[in-house]
Amino acid sequence: MLEKLKQTLLALLVESPRRKIIFIGLAALVFAVSHIGIPVQTFPDTQTYVYLHKHQNEPGVWQQFMLMRPPLYPLIYWLVPNQTLLTILQSVVSFAAWCVLALYMSRVFSLPQIRSAVFYATVWGALGANILFWNRMILTESFSLSMLCLFIAGWLLAIQQRRYFLLFAAGLALLFLRDTMVYLVVPFSATVFIWRRDVRLVAVLCLLALASFQAASWAHEGERYVSPLINSVAQRIVTDPDTTAFFAARGLPVSTELLACAGKFDCPVSKEVTQWAADKGKPAYMEWIVRTLPARLIAMFGGRQKISPGNVYRAYKEGPRNIIYVIASLPPLPTPRFSAETIVLFCLIIGLRVRQCRTRLDIITEQEFLWLTLGAAAFGNLFISFWGDAMETKRHCLSAMVMVHLAILGLLASLAEYKLKASSGFKVSTHQG
């Protein structure tokens, strides 16, 4: 019975360009209907982009705004000020980005059935509830997720074919869309060196490093870290006496009013606290993270309900949804929906090592190593996003969670291909670790 089911599934996954085109067409139809069923949304942060558009001709407004926010999304809003048209553009770019990612993710695998399965699963990722929701929101999330898909596709393309333009272009866009990408783009791009030694890659990394420096300089000059740090003071520092004492020893002006803000969002703090955050807060916070790193890791995974987005639509907007949107919300992979994804990934990694321990301790397959590299980058970005701001952690961690899910999908497909090859007598390529 199981063998017959396996053969039926493999027959359905026979690789065919015609089937892929039909599937993309059906997915695009569901995507479009779902898009129509979700109203255009705004967020408090949206007002800053509206303000820029209304005052775009005032002298110095662009220079001022580039310090307040990463500059790419304000530029896009300036070019497309109609919010409905902007969300349509976001949605088109999003679906196209997922299709491009599906193409290059599937090319990692050699068995046609596995390639087809990965292609279909990744295209379906564009229909995740959290992707659809942010496509209709006037914020950076939609373009950030789309550029992340293209960035990972560019990473795979660089490894597969030594072509670096997509990696560079998408990485550059990410740097000027979200501040946390400063810590991801160059280190993750540099991992291509594991597979490819190329002078052109060095040039790409140098250009991305310069862009990272510029993005970080604008963020620092505009003191964008102050507001997130104040959120962390209220949510993570003054909530614990020992942590409060640690920061008090480093100049935090602790007062009755500040202690009253413990655990509260948007609690007003004194000018002295704000000034401390601007002058001394960042190095003190980083020192605390480093000194208590094991505890920070445990706290992050222990509070995974603050990381996994769940159904973000339901969290931000109550109301009726059309049936196709509900159907599109069902699949958990490769877009984040459930809180167990980090545990699943760890179990997969442990399972891989246990399996390898039966043969040679220092060998994993090339594909497994590829997805473990993506997973490592995802968890690094997840840590930075989670501890970078105590407010809206689910939203801030969304990009990292997409990477986690893609790593899970890649690992699952690698395990399936390894098993199929082993059962058919294929020789499995390995990576010396």
ABEGO torsion letter per residue (X at the ends): XAAAAAAAAAAAABBBAAAAAAAAAAAAAAAAAAAAABBBBBBAAAAAAAAAAAAAABBGAAAAAAAABBAAAAAAAAABABAAAAAAAAAAAAAAAAAAAAAAAAAABABAAAAAAAAAAAAAAAABAAAAAAAABBBAAAAAAAAAAAAAAAAAAAAAAGBAAAAAAAAAAAAAABAAAAAAAAAAAAAAAAABBBAAAAAAAAAAAAAAAAAAAAAAAAGAAAAAAAAAAAAAAAABAAAAAAAAAAGBBBBAAAAAABGBBGBBBBAAAAAAAAAAAAAAAAAAAAAAAAAAAAAAAAAAAAABAEBAAAAABBEBBBAAAAAAAABAOABBABAAAAAAAAAAAAAAAAAAAABBAABBBAAAAAAAAAAAAAAAAAAAAAAABABGAAAAAAAAAAAAAAAAAAAAAAAAAAAAAAAAGBBBBBBBX
